[in-house]
Amino acid sequence: MSRRDLVVAATAALASLAGLRAESARSTPWAPSPGDRGRSRTMETAAEKLLSTLRPALRRRMSFPFSSSERTRWHWTINDLFPRRGVPLTAMTARERRATVDLLEASVSSRGFRKAREIMSLQTFLDADPTLYFASVFGQPGSPRWGWRFEGHHLSLHFTIAGNSVTSTPFFLGAWPTRTPRGLRAMAREEEAARELVRGLDGPTRAAVIFQQESLTDHVTQNAVRVRPPAPVGLQLRELGSREQGLAREIVGTYLGVLPIAEAARLRAGIDRSGFDELHFGWSGSLQPGRPHYYRLQGSTFLLEFDNSRNEGTHIHSVWRDYARDFARHAIR
């Protein structure tokens, strides 16, 4: 199949995933919401519909015990390097695929849903299948503890429901390429806000924030099941100006904005309680676009790593880790 044919086929496949709702231009990720109770019920309904829609063989293939080690087995790389379990969109009928994407749409914000579709669409520029993304369900939806995962190249999303509490960490977002001939710029503000932050610093402060001249070659935590706070790098935000602190808030908001409103607000509140100005920000590598670079934003509750070291700074790996809440460890005994 030629690249043109692949792009045409992929566009049709992605368009068929759902009756895609456009994101509101006035998205407010920190606005009040019905909270986790409504979100968990919506996800439960969508998951039950998916399982009832699947053919029996696929339902068995998608379903795992909640206690299975598969629940915390994850990666962002291509399937050839990390064979995935569960059911890919490629194996589904249009009706099964629609039910899967309805569950995804119920599990993230409108911004997160759009970002997931963008990341998937980039596969066409790698001559890869943009529907080779796998769904797995852990436990029985509606039981006290259950969850599900949606994962493929450069996208790994995890959702755990314990009672009425929804946990969506860790989550991985990546992109390659970061620009397409059709004008898509993937993960633009995740990259540019951090670069603007460093470029706006004066000489001595910038030198302190840049903890290494050469970029790291990948994010440090990789696909560990559990992470602990690494040694801080760079400077605390309290040592930076209000403009730079505002850009750091934009970075946090951009990442948490992919999550359901209630969970994003809760995680943000936890960061604020711990002291937003106590977060550390560090950068390594070039400040020129299209050159390898890495940054890290970390506090007492979370770690955000952003790496763009491959393919001359056009290949992003980024991950948000919560030291206590990843895979809902805080709610599961």
C-alpha atoms as one frame of an Amber mdcrd trajectory, in Angstrom:
protein
   0.000   0.000   0.000   1.388   3.428  -0.932   1.695   6.177   1.659  -1.147
   8.052  -0.038  -3.380   4.975   0.160  -2.394   4.456   3.788  -3.213   8.050
   4.653  -6.597   7.797   2.933  -7.407   4.514   4.670  -6.222   5.805   8.021
  -8.241   8.979   7.708 -11.358   6.959   7.025 -10.620   4.602   9.909 -10.012
   7.398  12.376 -13.091   9.282  11.238 -15.173   6.162  11.786 -14.073   5.778
  15.393 -16.811   8.005  16.736 -19.111  10.887  16.026 -16.270  13.146  17.054
 -17.298  16.160  19.034 -15.252  19.288  18.491 -13.514  20.586  21.573 -15.005
  23.763  22.950 -12.931  26.820  22.222 -13.550  27.855  25.811 -12.254  24.690
  27.468 -12.040  25.150  31.238 -10.146  22.171  32.698 -10.457  23.476  36.268
 -14.182  24.271  36.187 -16.594  22.608  38.644 -17.952  19.225  37.587 -20.200
  16.490  38.972 -17.002  14.821  40.146 -15.682  11.312  40.150 -19.019   9.681
  40.956 -20.548  10.762  37.650 -17.363  10.001  35.728 -17.018   6.485  37.147
 -20.641   5.689  36.289 -20.240   7.012  32.755 -17.105   4.911  32.278 -18.828
   1.876  33.787 -21.746   2.167  31.380 -19.427   2.594  28.384 -17.248  -0.351
  29.447 -20.256  -2.627  29.950 -21.532  -1.655  26.517 -18.146  -2.414  24.973
 -17.914  -5.866  26.553 -21.472  -6.714  25.551 -20.800  -5.532  21.987 -17.653
  -7.602  21.477 -17.771 -11.021  19.918 -17.153 -13.680  22.621 -13.607 -14.500
  21.477 -12.602 -10.839  21.572 -14.311 -10.304  24.915 -12.224 -13.103  26.410
  -9.096 -11.677  24.812  -9.781  -8.195  26.192 -10.662  -9.252  29.754  -8.151
  -9.776  32.565  -8.526 -10.216  36.323  -8.093  -6.953  38.189  -5.262  -8.568
  40.178  -3.394  -9.574  37.009   0.142  -8.277  36.592  -0.965  -7.298  33.090
  -2.670  -4.250  34.610   0.682  -2.614  35.352   2.537  -3.952  32.292   2.814
  -1.018  29.930   4.909   0.678  27.289   4.806   3.368  24.624   6.900   1.724
  21.914   5.746  -0.075  18.761   4.004  -3.418  19.086   6.858  -5.311  17.395
   9.153  -4.363  20.256   6.540  -4.769  23.000   3.873  -7.295  22.011   0.626
  -6.148  23.586  -2.247  -8.119  24.976  -5.853  -7.140  24.704  -7.685  -6.307
  21.493  -6.507  -3.784  18.877  -8.907  -1.575  16.984  -7.665  -3.301  13.830
  -9.322  -6.571  14.950 -12.716  -4.987  15.618 -15.819  -4.454  13.556 -17.000
  -0.883  13.100 -19.551  -1.362  15.898 -16.949  -2.782  18.302 -14.517  -0.021
  17.409 -17.144   2.628  18.037 -17.909   1.175  21.481 -14.184   1.192  22.322
 -13.766   4.807  21.337 -16.942   5.742  23.207 -15.235   4.354  26.324 -12.099
   6.357  25.573 -14.162   9.501  25.085 -15.910   8.848  28.413 -12.560   8.466
  30.178 -10.714  11.664  29.201 -11.496  15.312  28.613 -12.432  16.607  25.170
  -8.883  17.960  24.941  -7.483  14.554  25.858  -9.683  12.834  23.288  -8.499
  15.177  20.554  -4.855  14.720  21.567  -5.179  10.940  21.493  -6.588  11.089
  17.949  -3.763  13.398  16.867  -1.106  11.051  18.253  -2.739   8.080  16.539
  -2.983   9.923  13.224   0.791  10.524  13.181   1.323   6.816  12.558   0.386
   7.330   8.909   3.566   9.378   8.419   5.589   6.421   9.700   3.888   4.044
   7.246   2.272   2.432  10.282  -1.302   1.522  11.135  -3.048   4.309  13.114
  -5.586   1.824  14.462  -3.037  -0.558  16.042  -4.064   0.555  19.531  -5.125
  -1.986  22.124  -7.904  -1.973  24.702  -7.768  -4.132  27.822 -10.291  -4.323
  30.675  -9.293  -5.396  34.192 -11.956  -6.796  36.468 -15.682  -6.413  35.967
 -17.022  -2.900  35.256 -19.354  -1.957  38.088 -17.446  -3.955  40.704 -15.685
  -2.083  43.555 -12.399  -2.271  41.654 -11.941  -2.378  37.933 -10.031  -0.563
  35.247  -9.035  -0.414  31.637  -6.155   0.621  29.402  -5.836   2.093  25.906
  -2.339   1.793  24.487  -0.200   1.784  21.370   2.732   3.643  19.871   3.277
   6.905  21.756   0.036   6.658  23.727  -0.510   4.825  26.996  -3.586   5.689
  29.063  -4.578   3.896  32.268  -7.841   4.189  34.190  -8.514   2.592  37.561
 -11.830   2.841  39.404 -11.832   2.063  43.129 -15.274   2.812  44.537 -16.158
   6.187  43.027 -12.546   7.301  42.723 -11.068   7.472  39.216  -7.283   7.419
  38.791  -5.682   8.072  35.392  -1.973   7.949  36.148   0.518   7.174  34.843
  -0.163   8.535  31.383   2.229   8.753  28.450   1.945  11.100  25.474   4.389
  11.077  22.584   4.663  12.252  19.006   6.703  11.535  15.909   6.785  13.462
  13.693   5.889  16.634  15.571   4.979  18.508  12.366   3.158  17.178   9.332
   2.840  18.449   5.760  -0.837  19.073   6.493   0.058  21.619   9.157  -0.506
  19.608  12.328   1.850  20.603  15.131   1.747  17.871  17.752   2.222  18.743
  21.431   3.184  22.308  20.596   2.641  24.045  23.935   4.090  21.138  25.912
   7.336  21.937  24.105   7.213  25.664  23.440   6.072  26.830  26.887   9.111
  25.165  28.447  11.478  26.618  25.854  10.002  30.086  26.399  10.492  29.648
  30.130  14.219  28.943  29.802  14.858  31.530  27.107  13.281  34.220  29.266
  15.754  33.709  32.107  18.786  35.885  32.661  22.274  34.429  32.254  23.038
  33.126  35.780  19.512  31.844  36.377  19.411  30.144  32.990  22.751  28.505
  33.710  21.357  27.116  36.962  18.199  25.769  35.302  20.185  24.020  32.542
  21.525  21.080  34.530  23.257  19.440  31.557  24.442  20.799  28.219  23.649
  17.635  26.277  20.088  16.363  26.163  19.219  13.139  27.892  18.548  10.297
  25.502  15.144   9.411  26.961  12.970   9.965  29.993  14.562   8.575  33.140
  11.675   6.588  34.634  10.972   4.526  31.505   8.059   2.105  32.017   8.650
   1.393  35.710   5.566   0.227  37.578   6.405   2.474  40.505   8.679   5.508
  40.655  10.169   7.440  43.532  11.191  11.104  43.462  14.479  11.468  41.568
  17.128  13.925  42.665  15.875  17.438  41.833  17.518  19.272  38.959  17.459
  22.947  37.983  15.836  25.472  40.300  12.694  25.790  42.357  10.020  27.948
  40.773  10.254  30.341  43.737  13.650  31.355  42.351  12.142  32.308  38.996
  10.042  35.292  37.971   6.271  35.501  37.747   6.356  35.076  33.969   8.322
  31.849  34.241   6.062  30.587  37.016   3.095  31.305  34.770   4.631  29.243
  31.980   5.210  26.389  34.423   1.529  26.574  35.368   0.654  26.435  31.686
   2.721  23.255  31.275   0.975  21.616  34.240  -2.426  22.732  32.953  -1.712
  21.465  29.451  -0.887  17.983  30.722  -3.597  17.713  33.353  -6.073  19.148
  30.868  -6.217  15.775  29.096  -7.778  14.181  32.203 -11.363  14.341  33.386
 -12.106  17.694  35.011 -12.590  16.371  38.534  -9.370  14.391  38.557  -7.349
  17.199  36.985  -8.655  19.614  39.606  -7.837  17.197  42.424  -4.278  16.636
  41.206  -3.754  20.349  40.719  -5.066  21.040  44.228  -2.598  18.515  45.618
   0.259  20.270  43.845  -0.896  23.635  45.190  -1.162  22.275  48.726   2.412
  21.041  48.493   3.504  24.450  47.236   3.541  25.202  43.527   6.528  27.500
  43.893   8.476  24.621  45.455   8.405  22.623  42.229  11.762  22.123  40.524
  12.239  22.820  36.830  15.325  21.658  34.964  16.347  21.647  31.304  19.068
  19.895  29.311  20.108  20.197  25.689  19.605  22.837  23.031  17.253  25.817
  23.204  16.875  25.821  19.417  13.738  24.287  17.893  14.433  21.059  16.081
  17.384  20.191  18.298  17.514  17.550  21.055  16.325  18.669  24.483  14.731
  17.419  27.700  13.015  18.987  30.673  11.685  17.836  34.010   9.089  19.405
  36.299   8.817  17.704  39.662   7.437  18.132  43.143   6.666  16.124  46.240
   3.652  14.404  44.619   4.458  14.041  40.910   7.058  13.972  38.157   6.635
  15.195  34.588   9.333  14.219  32.108   9.488  15.561  28.556  12.153  14.225
  26.208  12.656  15.307  22.602  16.094  13.871  21.911  15.477  11.661  18.885
  15.350  12.467  15.192  16.871  15.904  15.647  14.314  17.095  18.170  11.200
  15.937  16.297  10.316  12.864  18.382   8.653  13.423  21.769   8.349  11.081
  24.729   6.608  12.468  27.808   5.146  10.915  30.918   3.301  12.054  34.043
   3.937   9.979  37.162   2.230  10.283  40.536   4.325   8.813  43.327   1.350
   7.712  45.444  -1.541   7.374  42.989  -0.127   5.565  39.935  -2.362   2.582
  39.143  -4.524   3.685  42.133  -2.043   2.309  44.673  -3.435   4.800  47.209
  -6.914   3.232  47.027  -6.002  -0.449  46.733  -4.860  -2.439  49.747
